[in-house]
Amino acid sequence: MRHSPPESRTQGPDLTPMIDVVFLLLVFFVCTMSFKVLQGRLDTELPKGVGPSAGEVVDLLEPIDLYVRNDPFARGGTRVRVGAGASYEVSKLPSVLAAARAVAPEAPVVLHADDPVTHGQVVSVVDACLAGGLDAIRFAAPPRR
């Protein structure tokens, strides 16, 4: 008669599914946890507008105003008036702006464009400004009606 040897190990419950569920819950809670954002919040004491730096910021450099308008008789259909002075075709603008740059090298350029002026015409004026050595270019908004 054959006897089977008694098993010395006792069979317990299988823990693999429970460990899988615990890890899934851990991943879920880590992914949905919201962290407290401290970036951008810095408790500081800002000045109240008193002292030598209080007041309005004044632009020390007079801008070079360029008024862009359509002109069917000009080459390219665009004329540009520099400040209150004369108006030029876009092809002559780099030399005029280079002379203005010699007087005020860091003066900003402000472009004023009428409604019928196309984007292509404004881009050609911007290119002329860059060719004249002026790269601080701003665009003026039309006045409210």
Sequence and secondary structure as in RCSB ss.txt:
>XXXX:A:sequence
MRHSPPESRTQGPDLTPMIDVVFLLLVFFVCTMSFKVLQGRLDTELPKGVGPSAGEVVDLLEPIDLYVRNDPFAR
GGTRVRVGAGASYEVSKLPSVLAAARAVAPEAPVVLHADDPVTHGQVVSVVDACLAGGLDAIRFAAPPRR
>XXXX:A:secstr
        S      HHHHHHHHHHHHHHHHH      TT        S STT S     S  EEEEEEE TTSG
GGEEEEETTS EEEGGGHHHHHHHHHHH TT  EEEEE TT  HHHHHHHHHHHHHTT   EEE      
